[in-house]
Amino acid sequence: MSEALDKPTALDAREPAAGFRHWMAGNAWRFVLLFAGVLLPLAGFVALADEVHELEAFYFDAPLLLKMHAVARPSLDAAFVLISKIGYQWGVIPADILIVALLLLRRRWREASFAGISFAGSALLNLGSKQFFQRDRPTLWESIAPESTYSFPSGHAMGSMTLAAVIVLLAWNTRWRWPAVAFGVLFAGSVSLSRIYLGVHYPSDILAGWCAALVWVVGCFLVMFRRRQPWRSRH
């Protein structure tokens, strides 16, 4: 009798497999996010950084800059200068502070920590990368909004993409998911385009800034939300 009770049944054998399938169904999005948000952008950044480190020129940088400069006119000058300022001191920095403050006021400690670490870490990573690569700014024409710091990777592109990625990831489980995605694409794209229009960044600087931002933010998200997604609990 005891031997019969101890002998595993077919149902018992199926339980581990069923549990694994259930776990995969609930966590497959993590692997997708890891691949699309970390591994691919990391590969892109490494490829760009390697060329910059070797002082190699990208074939698309100068042509795209010159095409943007060809459409320059006073009305666009004013608009892109404004967008560029919103993409940093007038918009991104105040928005970063506001988001963290609002999350703290709502006692969303993990979400606030994720946002704060993402914003601060992205800024430090950008400063460190600029000092390491020390790439000079484009000099194809005299910019109406000149910059004195190094060029690679773009701080505006990285900051705007960091803000967009944080908002999208925090809003993903809410009804604001797709509005957040639309805002992120429009905002990060407009800010980055303004930097090319103004002639203060190469397109490769922009791509590197986007890649670095995604790697950092998505990496922080996967680490800080290992067992649950945002807004599921208060601890």
N, C-alpha and C positions, 0 to 999 in steps of 0.2 A: 504493500500500500504506500509506504513512504517513498519507494523508488518511483512509483507512478506520479506521486505529487511533485517530486523533484525534477522529473523529466520535462524539458522545455517544450512547449507546444508551438504550433505553427504561428499562432497569434502572437506569442511572446517574441518570436523571431522577427515578426513584422514590425514590432513597436519601435525599435531603434531606427529603422529605415523611415517609418512614418514620421518620427520625431525630427529626423534630419531634413526630410522634405518640407515639413512645416517650418523649420528654422530657415531654410533656404528661401521659402516663399516670403517670409517676413523680413529677410535681410538681403535679398538680391539687390535692392536699390543701393546698398552700401558698396557693393562691388562695382556697380555701374558708376557711382559717384567717385569711387577711388580711381577707376580707370580714366573716366572723362574729365574729372576735376583735379587730379593729382598727377597721374602717370603721363598722360598726353601733354599737359602744359609743362611739366617738368622736362620732358624730352625736348619740347620746343624751346624752352629757356636755355637749356644746356647747349643746343645747337647754335642758337643766336649768340650766346655768351662766348662760345668757343671761337666763332668768327671774329667777334669784337676783340677778344683777347689776342688773336693773331693779327689784328689790324687789317683784316680783310674787309673789302667794301661789298655791300649787298647790291646786286644788280637792279633791284627795284627801288632803292632808296631815292636816288637823285631824280629819276623820271617821275615818280609820284610827287615829290616835292615841287618840281617844276610845273607839273600839271595843275597842282593846287594854286600855285602862285600865278598861273596864267589867268585864273578866273577872279583874281583879287580886284576889289573895287571898294570905295569908301564905306558904302553901306555894310558890306560883308566884314570889312575891317572892324567896325564898331561892334558888330554882333559877335564875332569870334573872340575879340578881346574880352567882352563881357562873359561869354561862355567859359573862356579860359580862367577868369577870376572866380567864377562860380565853381569851377572844377578844383579849386584849392582853397584859398583863404576866405572867399565869400560864401562858399557852399559846403564843400566836403568837410572841412574841419568843424564848423558849427553843427552840421548834421551828425557827425560822429559823436560829438559831445552830447547832443540832444538825445540820440538813441540810447546811449548808455545810461544817461540820467533817467529817462522815462522807464527803462527796464528796471533800474534800481528802485524807483518810486513804486513800481508794481510788484516789487519783491521777487522778480524773476532773476534769481541770483546766477543761475547757470547761464541763462541767455545773456545777461549783462556781462558776465565774465567772458563769454565767447566773443561778444561784440568788442569789448574793450581790448582783449588780447589781440584780436584780429586787426583792429585799427592801429594800435600802438606797434605791434610787431611788424606790420606792413610798412609803416613809416621808417622804423629802424632798419629794416631789411633794405629799403630803397636807399637810404643814406649810406649804408655800408657798401652796397653794390656800386653806387656812383663813385665812391672813393676807391674801390678796388679796381674798377675798369677804367676810370678817368677818360672817358670818351669825350672829345670836344664836340661842341654844338655845331650844327650845320652852318655853313658860311656862303650859301649860294646867293643870298641877297641880304640886305640889311633889314632886320626884323623891326616891326613897329612896336614889339614888346620883347626886347632883348632879355636874355637870361645870362647869368654869370657862373652858374654851377655846371657840373658835368651833365652829360646827356643820357647815359645808359644806366639803368632803364628809366623810362619816363615816370617822374613822380606823379604827374597829373593823371596819366593813364592808370598807374598802379593804385593811386588813391581812389579814383572814381570807380574802378573795377572792384576794389575791396569793399567800398560802400555798397555797390550794387549786389555783390555776392552775399554779403552779410544780410541784406534786406531780403533777398530771394530765399535764402536758406531758413531764415526765421519765419518767413511768411508761407513756407511751402505747405504746411498742414492747415492753412486757413483759407478762407474764401478770397484772400488777397493774393493768391499765388500768381495768377497770370498777369494782373496789373503790376505786380512787383517785377516780374520778368520783363514786361514791356518797358517799364520805367528804367530798369537796369540797362537794357540794351540801348535805349535812346540816350540815357544820360552818359554812360561810359563812352558810347560811340561819338556823341557830340563833343564831349570834352577832349577826347583823343584827336578827333578831326581838327579841332581848333588849334592844337599844338603843331600839327603838320601845316595847316594854312598859315600860321604865323611864322613858320620856318625855324622854329626853335627845337624841333625834334625830327629825327629820322623816323620813317615808318617802322623800322626794325626796333627802335627804342620803344615805340608804342606796343608792338607785339610782345616784347620782353616784359614790359610792365604788366600787361594783361596776364601773361603766363605766370609770372611771379606771384601776382595777387591771388590767382585761382589756387595755385599750389598751397599757399600759406593759409588762406581762408578755409578751403575745403579740408585741408589737413587738420586744422584746429577743430573744425566741426566734427570730423570723424573721431577725433580723440575725446572731445568733451561730451559727445552724445553717443557713447558706445552702446548703452542699454536702452535708450529711449530717444524719441525725437522731441524737438522744442514744443513747449506748451502742454506736455502730457502730465507733468507734476511740478511741484514747487521746490524740490530739493535738488 
